[in-house]
């Protein structure tokens, strides 16, 4: 029998984990891992934190040691951009003119930073943060006393604001919506987070719009919709990501808020998609979901590898997200949704607490502030879908593991 080839397009976390999962689960044939960046696979969370604040090398957080790829017979090509896909012929064309065939194709193309179409957006110093190269460039501008303007009150904007303050920069964060992280956080927790950033010296402005950027070659100011002009040595745009679906769409593969896959990460026969770029049929919620998270980049490759090798395991579960800002660790379980009641477990003034969202007495979402020990029992409570007395959930003298045991 001739050797088969599994080609993975995208050498980020999800792509590298797919290669590893295939090998671990029994794929004996060729694995070709293609990455457009010049870097070997690395994790992205440190880019907005340790890489900016501690001058850490982005590659120090590499997914695997350099010799792992040879040891596992994974052909890794960095700086290798895929130009087009031909599903009928099972071939892809590279930007350098090369052609590769596949028996199995996995798309792990990730996301790109959303851009702003505003006057001056092309000025030097108006940047985004998505790659290791972006982080290195951004870090060089974070000098004490520099005026840094963050556009977007999401995870990236808030994390970079915290890093900029740690580097001694003046930080102004602009968010057009009336609260931070509106799509992810309950209003009560968003206010808590806003207060913390203001206490750390961030000039946080909510409900403001940006009209454009000013400068001669390099950015010097941000102009707001009301005419206000803010001095800026650096502008970091963090207004979300767009799934990289260009290759898939041009090849006629289904795309809708990402590359559409089933519950096993399958796009079509012998074609799969994993990670930030994929919108999958979630086994937990029963609806299509696209998740930009570290956890999804870990778990989706496992499901895809199982399906490639003939398994039937479905992908999905209670989503988990996390962020570190200053000495604050925030973890989120579940996706934000309307809730009937919020239960506070712990005292926010202590710096460690949980905020639980309930529907018909069932915990459906949870936000944990410096309370990581509670994540596993809360995840089990959400999975159990059982109604509980809110007073029991709020009682910090009763360990959650005991509540879980009694409820399940």
RODO-2510 file (C-alpha; in nm, 4 decimals, decimal comma):
residues 408
     n   res          X          Y          Z
     1     x     0,0000     0,0000     0,0000
     2     x     0,1404     0,3408    -0,0984
     3     x     0,2118     0,5997     0,1666
     4     x    -0,0633     0,8494     0,2341
     5     x    -0,0044     1,2189     0,3023
     6     x    -0,1786     1,4355     0,5599
     7     x    -0,1226     1,8029     0,4858
     8     x    -0,1907     2,0583     0,7610
     9     x    -0,2177     2,4186     0,6425
    10     x    -0,1340     2,6491     0,9319
    11     x     0,1510     2,5905     1,1772
    12     x     0,0076     2,7572     1,4834
    13     x    -0,1073     2,5872     1,8001
    14     x    -0,3984     2,4039     1,6363
    15     x    -0,1889     2,2883     1,3414
    16     x     0,0959     2,1576     1,5548
    17     x    -0,1429     1,9825     1,7923
    18     x    -0,3138     1,8157     1,4951
    19     x     0,0188     1,6747     1,3759
    20     x     0,0904     1,5434     1,7254
    21     x    -0,2581     1,3976     1,7678
    22     x    -0,2350     1,2137     1,4367
    23     x     0,0958     1,0565     1,5336
    24     x    -0,0184     0,9676     1,8840
    25     x    -0,3421     0,8141     1,7614
    26     x    -0,1729     0,5940     1,5033
    27     x    -0,1202     0,7754     1,1736
    28     x     0,1877     0,6025     1,0320
    29     x     0,2217     0,7896     0,7050
    30     x     0,3537     1,1267     0,5915
    31     x     0,2588     1,4483     0,7767
    32     x     0,3365     1,7825     0,6133
    33     x     0,2868     2,0938     0,8298
    34     x     0,2918     2,4239     0,6390
    35     x     0,3241     2,7588     0,8175
    36     x     0,3152     3,1020     0,6558
    37     x     0,5070     3,2647     0,9431
    38     x     0,8835     3,2372     0,9676
    39     x     0,8467     3,1005     1,3223
    40     x     0,8044     2,7387     1,4319
    41     x     0,4694     2,6771     1,6047
    42     x     0,4223     2,8772     1,9258
    43     x     0,1448     2,9707     2,1681
    44     x    -0,0091     3,3166     2,1287
    45     x    -0,1290     3,4064     2,4837
    46     x     0,2188     3,5224     2,6007
    47     x     0,2440     3,7731     2,3139
    48     x     0,0354     4,0376     2,4922
    49     x     0,1830     3,9643     2,8346
    50     x     0,5295     3,8184     2,9061
    51     x     0,6677     3,8985     2,5603
    52     x     0,5806     4,2656     2,6132
    53     x     0,6589     4,3004     2,9832
    54     x     0,9529     4,0660     3,0357
    55     x     1,1244     4,0799     2,6941
    56     x     1,0515     3,7091     2,6622
    57     x     1,1312     3,5362     2,3350
    58     x     0,8032     3,4360     2,1644
    59     x     0,9679     3,1120     2,0564
    60     x     1,0441     3,0238     2,4182
    61     x     0,6782     2,9257     2,4306
    62     x     0,7177     2,6935     2,1347
    63     x     0,4601     2,4183     2,1079
    64     x     0,7347     2,1558     2,0794
    65     x     1,1137     2,1475     2,1066
    66     x     1,2947     2,2017     1,7751
    67     x     1,3968     1,8369     1,7414
    68     x     1,0433     1,7074     1,8073
    69     x     0,9402     1,7460     1,4435
    70     x     1,2223     1,5300     1,3121
    71     x     1,1751     1,2769     1,5907
    72     x     0,8059     1,2428     1,5038
    73     x     0,8658     1,2525     1,1266
    74     x     0,6609     1,5705     1,0872
    75     x     0,7804     1,7759     0,7892
    76     x     0,7606     2,1350     0,9105
    77     x     0,7995     2,4136     0,6559
    78     x     0,7918     2,7695     0,7877
    79     x     0,7674     3,0776     0,5671
    80     x     0,5601     2,8622     0,3337
    81     x     0,2404     3,0262     0,2121
    82     x    -0,0342     2,8270     0,0428
    83     x    -0,1728     3,0042    -0,2636
    84     x    -0,4714     2,7860    -0,3557
    85     x    -0,6496     2,4551    -0,2965
    86     x    -0,7903     2,2129    -0,5534
    87     x    -1,0173     1,9720    -0,3629
    88     x    -1,1110     1,7725    -0,6737
    89     x    -0,7481     1,6958    -0,7553
    90     x    -0,6461     1,6867    -0,3875
    91     x    -0,3625     1,9270    -0,4566
    92     x    -0,2525     2,2635    -0,3268
    93     x    -0,0316     2,5259    -0,4838
    94     x     0,2301     2,7133    -0,2839
    95     x     0,3196     3,0787    -0,3268
    96     x     0,6647     2,9755    -0,4542
    97     x     0,5017     2,7729    -0,7333
    98     x     0,5410     2,4339    -0,5697
    99     x     0,2594     2,1803    -0,5632
   100     x     0,1721     1,9272    -0,2940
   101     x    -0,0868     1,6517    -0,3011
   102     x    -0,2864     1,5250    -0,0076
   103     x    -0,4914     1,2276     0,0998
   104     x    -0,6147     1,4165     0,4051
   105     x    -0,6196     1,7949     0,4363
   106     x    -0,6518     1,9857     0,7650
   107     x    -0,7030     2,3623     0,7570
   108     x    -0,5704     2,5365     1,0680
   109     x    -0,5431     2,8830     0,9154
   110     x    -0,6430     3,0736     1,2289
   111     x    -0,7520     3,4381     1,2323
   112     x    -0,6166     3,7704     1,1222
   113     x    -0,6521     4,0950     1,3130
   114     x    -0,9478     4,3069     1,2040
   115     x    -0,8340     4,6332     1,0478
   116     x    -0,9824     4,9823     1,0698
   117     x    -1,0765     5,1660     0,7506
   118     x    -1,0119     5,5150     0,8860
   119     x    -0,8034     5,8088     0,7662
   120     x    -0,4428     5,7587     0,8711
   121     x    -0,4814     5,3880     0,9500
   122     x    -0,1757     5,3168     0,7352
   123     x     0,0574     5,5415     0,9334
   124     x     0,3624     5,3884     1,0971
   125     x     0,2858     5,3199     1,4601
   126     x    -0,0754     5,2125     1,4019
   127     x    -0,0362     4,8431     1,4710
   128     x    -0,2192     4,5247     1,5650
   129     x    -0,1041     4,2255     1,7691
   130     x    -0,1479     3,8795     1,6271
   131     x     0,1953     3,7293     1,5577
   132     x     0,5357     3,6976     1,7210
   133     x     0,6693     3,9548     1,4731
   134     x     0,3903     4,1936     1,5778
   135     x     0,4820     4,1467     1,9448
   136     x     0,8514     4,2144     1,8869
   137     x     0,7730     4,5314     1,6935
   138     x     0,5214     4,6481     1,9513
   139     x     0,7583     4,5836     2,2412
   140     x     1,0211     4,8143     2,0929
   141     x     0,7767     5,1071     2,1229
   142     x     0,6779     5,0479     2,4874
   143     x     0,9185     5,2956     2,6416
   144     x     0,8603     5,4780     2,9712
   145     x     0,6604     5,7930     2,9112
   146     x     0,5389     5,6913     2,5649
   147     x     0,1776     5,7806     2,4835
   148     x     0,0057     5,4530     2,3890
   149     x    -0,3550     5,4510     2,2706
   150     x    -0,5440     5,1215     2,2700
   151     x    -0,8497     5,0945     2,0470
   152     x    -1,0898     4,8242     2,1590
   153     x    -1,1858     4,7090     2,5064
   154     x    -1,1543     4,3377     2,4395
   155     x    -0,8979     4,0911     2,5698
   156     x    -0,6117     4,2161     2,3503
   157     x    -0,6703     4,5845     2,4248
   158     x    -0,6944     4,5251     2,7988
   159     x    -0,3934     4,2940     2,8170
   160     x    -0,1752     4,5319     2,6163
   161     x    -0,2963     4,8247     2,8295
   162     x    -0,1835     4,6374     3,1408
   163     x     0,1514     4,5537     2,9794
   164     x     0,2013     4,9136     2,8667
   165     x     0,1440     5,0410     3,2202
   166     x     0,3946     4,7892     3,3546
   167     x     0,6473     4,9298     3,1061
   168     x     0,5835     5,2825     3,2324
   169     x     0,3830     5,4046     2,9345
   170     x     0,0885     5,6423     2,9432
   171     x    -0,2060     5,4294     2,8339
   172     x    -0,5418     5,5457     2,7005
   173     x    -0,7988     5,2805     2,6111
   174     x    -1,0940     5,3658     2,3839
   175     x    -1,4030     5,1454     2,3572
   176     x    -1,7004     5,2455     2,1450
   177     x    -1,9452     5,0310     2,3427
   178     x    -2,0698     5,1391     2,6891
   179     x    -1,8861     4,8541     2,8662
   180     x    -1,5718     4,6484     2,8339
   181     x    -1,5926     4,3000     2,6825
   182     x    -1,9645     4,3430     2,6243
   183     x    -1,9982     4,0143     2,4364
   184     x    -1,8206     3,8149     2,7071
   185     x    -1,8713     3,9690     3,0516
   186     x    -2,1736     4,0476     3,2688
   187     x    -2,1996     4,4218     3,3324
   188     x    -2,1115     4,3845     3,7015
   189     x    -1,7801     4,2200     3,6251
   190     x    -1,7042     4,4617     3,3405
   191     x    -1,7379     4,7512     3,5868
   192     x    -1,5020     4,5761     3,8284
   193     x    -1,2456     4,5342     3,5520
   194     x    -1,2822     4,8953     3,4420
   195     x    -1,2240     5,0166     3,7969
   196     x    -0,9062     4,8098     3,8200
   197     x    -0,7630     4,9528     3,4988
   198     x    -0,8421     5,3068     3,6071
   199     x    -0,6791     5,2383     3,9432
   200     x    -0,3669     5,1261     3,7573
   201     x    -0,3566     5,4574     3,5722
   202     x    -0,5241     5,3707     3,2418
   203     x    -0,7261     5,6577     3,0930
   204     x    -1,0287     5,4425     3,0093
   205     x    -1,2961     5,5990     2,7891
   206     x    -1,6165     5,4120     2,7088
   207     x    -1,8771     5,4983     2,4483
   208     x    -1,6337     5,6923     2,2308
   209     x    -1,5709     5,6644     1,8582
   210     x    -1,2504     5,7096     1,6604
   211     x    -1,2558     5,9296     1,3480
   212     x    -0,8973     5,8826     1,2318
   213     x    -0,5256     5,9154     1,2954
   214     x    -0,2914     6,2071     1,2379
   215     x     0,0774     6,2234     1,1655
   216     x     0,3432     6,2766     0,9021
   217     x     0,4635     5,9286     0,8173
   218     x     0,4299     5,8161     1,1774
   219     x     0,1256     5,8492     1,3977
   220     x     0,1199     6,1471     1,6316
   221     x    -0,2429     6,1691     1,7418
   222     x    -0,5796     5,9945     1,7477
   223     x    -0,8804     6,2022     1,6505
   224     x    -1,2083     6,1071     1,8197
   225     x    -1,5538     6,1415     1,6680
   226     x    -1,6289     6,4415     1,8908
   227     x    -1,3196     6,6229     1,7657
   228     x    -1,0998     6,5481     2,0664
   229     x    -0,7342     6,4949     1,9748
   230     x    -0,5240     6,2520     2,1814
   231     x    -0,1424     6,2492     2,1530
   232     x    -0,0120     5,9102     2,0453
   233     x     0,3344     5,7676     1,9912
   234     x     0,1778     5,4278     1,9309
   235     x    -0,1746     5,3053     1,8521
   236     x    -0,2666     4,9404     1,9087
   237     x    -0,5836     4,8313     1,7299
   238     x    -0,7551     4,5417     1,9067
   239     x    -1,1039     4,5260     1,7572
   240     x    -1,1353     4,1521     1,7097
   241     x    -1,0255     3,8899     1,4621
   242     x    -1,1514     3,7596     1,1315
   243     x    -1,1238     3,3878     1,0487
   244     x    -0,8855     3,3174     0,7637
   245     x    -1,1266     3,1541     0,5208
   246     x    -0,9870     3,2872     0,1913
   247     x    -0,8347     2,9574     0,0799
   248     x    -1,1419     2,7578     0,1753
   249     x    -1,3892     2,9983     0,0150
   250     x    -1,1925     3,0199    -0,3100
   251     x    -1,1887     2,6397    -0,3216
   252     x    -1,5677     2,6240    -0,2895
   253     x    -1,5712     2,4928     0,0672
   254     x    -1,8602     2,6037     0,2926
   255     x    -1,7878     2,9151     0,4996
   256     x    -2,0175     3,0919     0,7462
   257     x    -1,8522     3,2689     1,0394
   258     x    -1,5527     3,0513     0,9662
   259     x    -1,5020     2,7305     0,7741
   260     x    -1,8122     2,5215     0,8428
   261     x    -1,7431     2,1790     0,9847
   262     x    -1,9527     1,9105     1,1484
   263     x    -1,9123     1,7840     1,5025
   264     x    -1,6017     1,5892     1,4032
   265     x    -1,4310     1,8937     1,2460
   266     x    -1,5017     1,7582     0,8963
   267     x    -1,5581     2,0044     0,6092
   268     x    -1,5958     1,7493     0,3300
   269     x    -1,4598     1,4061     0,2507
   270     x    -1,1016     1,3933     0,3823
   271     x    -1,0963     1,7698     0,4503
   272     x    -1,1048     1,9040     0,8069
   273     x    -1,0692     2,2414     0,9815
   274     x    -0,9646     2,3136     1,3393
   275     x    -0,9013     2,6065     1,5708
   276     x    -0,9946     2,9728     1,5320
   277     x    -1,0862     2,9396     1,1645
   278     x    -1,3517     2,6678     1,2122
   279     x    -1,7201     2,7017     1,2947
   280     x    -1,8214     2,3628     1,4321
   281     x    -2,1428     2,1888     1,5350
   282     x    -2,0929     2,2027     1,9098
   283     x    -2,1952     1,8896     2,0989
   284     x    -2,2573     2,0938     2,4146
   285     x    -2,4782     2,3790     2,2949
   286     x    -2,6269     2,2024     1,9944
   287     x    -2,5534     2,4966     1,7649
   288     x    -2,2732     2,6169     1,5366
   289     x    -1,9935     2,7811     1,7353
   290     x    -1,6614     2,9410     1,6461
   291     x    -1,4230     2,9783     1,9382
   292     x    -1,1031     3,1814     1,9487
   293     x    -0,9450     3,0210     2,2516
   294     x    -0,6381     2,8353     2,3699
   295     x    -0,8563     2,5437     2,4799
   296     x    -1,0260     2,5035     2,1431
   297     x    -0,6862     2,4948     1,9729
   298     x    -0,5978     2,2067     2,2046
   299     x    -0,9178     2,0019     2,1825
   300     x    -1,0344     2,0375     1,8210
   301     x    -0,7194     1,8670     1,6843
   302     x    -0,7900     1,5646     1,9047
   303     x    -1,1404     1,5301     1,7600
   304     x    -1,0187     1,5808     1,4038
   305     x    -0,7449     1,3191     1,4412
   306     x    -0,9938     1,0680     1,5796
   307     x    -1,2254     1,1278     1,2846
   308     x    -0,9412     1,0970     1,0327
   309     x    -0,8506     0,7618     1,1850
   310     x    -1,2088     0,6358     1,1836
   311     x    -1,3370     0,7453     1,5239
   312     x    -1,6717     0,9053     1,5969
   313     x    -1,6050     1,1328     1,8951
   314     x    -1,7857     1,4673     1,8761
   315     x    -1,6127     1,7964     1,9481
   316     x    -1,7504     2,0447     2,1990
   317     x    -1,8111     2,1135     2,5648
   318     x    -1,8375     2,3997     2,8116
   319     x    -1,6049     2,6674     2,6675
   320     x    -1,3241     2,8023     2,8838
   321     x    -1,1442     3,1333     2,8332
   322     x    -0,8879     3,3150     3,0469
   323     x    -0,6917     3,6371     3,0636
   324     x    -0,4205     3,7807     3,2888
   325     x    -0,4110     4,1555     3,3571
   326     x    -0,1821     4,2944     3,6294
   327     x    -0,2129     4,0421     3,9147
   328     x    -0,5684     3,9600     3,8119
   329     x    -0,6513     3,6230     3,6576
   330     x    -0,9975     3,6100     3,5027
   331     x    -1,1457     3,2811     3,3824
   332     x    -1,4773     3,2400     3,2025
   333     x    -1,6852     2,9239     3,1672
   334     x    -1,9631     2,9126     2,9107
   335     x    -2,0716     3,1701     2,6546
   336     x    -2,2487     3,4868     2,7653
   337     x    -2,6270     3,4544     2,7489
   338     x    -2,9302     3,6083     2,9196
   339     x    -2,9577     3,4819     3,2765
   340     x    -3,2396     3,4994     3,5281
   341     x    -3,0162     3,5538     3,8303
   342     x    -2,6583     3,6323     3,9208
   343     x    -2,4990     3,4814     4,2301
   344     x    -2,1888     3,6319     4,3844
   345     x    -1,9629     3,3836     4,5584
   346     x    -1,6968     3,5620     4,7595
   347     x    -1,6160     3,9270     4,8175
   348     x    -1,4846     4,1391     4,5255
   349     x    -1,2988     4,3599     4,7752
   350     x    -1,0904     4,0567     4,8701
   351     x    -0,9683     4,0227     4,5129
   352     x    -1,0964     3,6641     4,4796
   353     x    -1,4561     3,5806     4,3892
   354     x    -1,6895     3,4140     4,1397
   355     x    -1,9949     3,5505     3,9605
   356     x    -2,2367     3,2803     3,8499
   357     x    -2,5178     3,3120     3,5972
   358     x    -2,8305     3,1009     3,6601
   359     x    -3,1226     3,0028     3,4396
   360     x    -3,4065     2,8224     3,6189
   361     x    -3,1668     2,7583     3,9068
   362     x    -2,9042     2,5976     3,6820
   363     x    -2,5539     2,7406     3,6570
   364     x    -2,5006     2,8250     3,2890
   365     x    -2,2041     3,0648     3,3042
   366     x    -1,9323     3,1456     3,5532
   367     x    -1,6669     3,4158     3,5843
   368     x    -1,3791     3,3497     3,8229
   369     x    -1,1501     3,6258     3,9469
   370     x    -0,8325     3,4912     4,1081
   371     x    -1,0292     3,1778     4,1912
   372     x    -0,8880     2,9187     3,9539
   373     x    -0,9349     2,6399     4,2095
   374     x    -1,3104     2,6698     4,1525
   375     x    -1,2950     2,6077     3,7771
   376     x    -1,3233     2,2293     3,7768
   377     x    -1,6182     2,2024     4,0186
   378     x    -1,8005     2,4869     3,8411
   379     x    -1,7489     2,3201     3,5056
   380     x    -1,8985     2,0019     3,6483
   381     x    -2,1974     2,1973     3,7822
   382     x    -2,2609     2,3539     3,4429
   383     x    -2,2340     2,0140     3,2754
   384     x    -2,4726     1,8572     3,5293
   385     x    -2,7521     2,1029     3,4338
   386     x    -2,9106     2,0646     3,7791
   387     x    -3,1083     2,3311     3,9663
   388     x    -2,9487     2,4490     4,2909
   389     x    -3,0349     2,6788     4,5782
   390     x    -2,8633     3,0149     4,5075
   391     x    -2,7868     3,0519     4,8783
   392     x    -2,5899     2,7280     4,8663
   393     x    -2,3870     2,8537     4,5708
   394     x    -2,3139     3,1824     4,7485
   395     x    -2,1997     3,0153     5,0723
   396     x    -1,8189     3,0300     5,0617
   397     x    -1,8003     2,8169     5,3748
   398     x    -1,9352     2,5256     5,1737
   399     x    -1,6723     2,3964     4,9279
   400     x    -1,7972     2,3742     4,5721
   401     x    -1,6663     2,0205     4,5399
   402     x    -1,9134     1,9215     4,8139
   403     x    -2,1936     2,1024     4,6340
   404     x    -2,1047     1,9148     4,3174
   405     x    -2,0973     1,5802     4,4948
   406     x    -2,4365     1,6407     4,6506
   407     x    -2,5888     1,7599     4,3246
   408     x    -2,4544     1,4887     4,1004
***
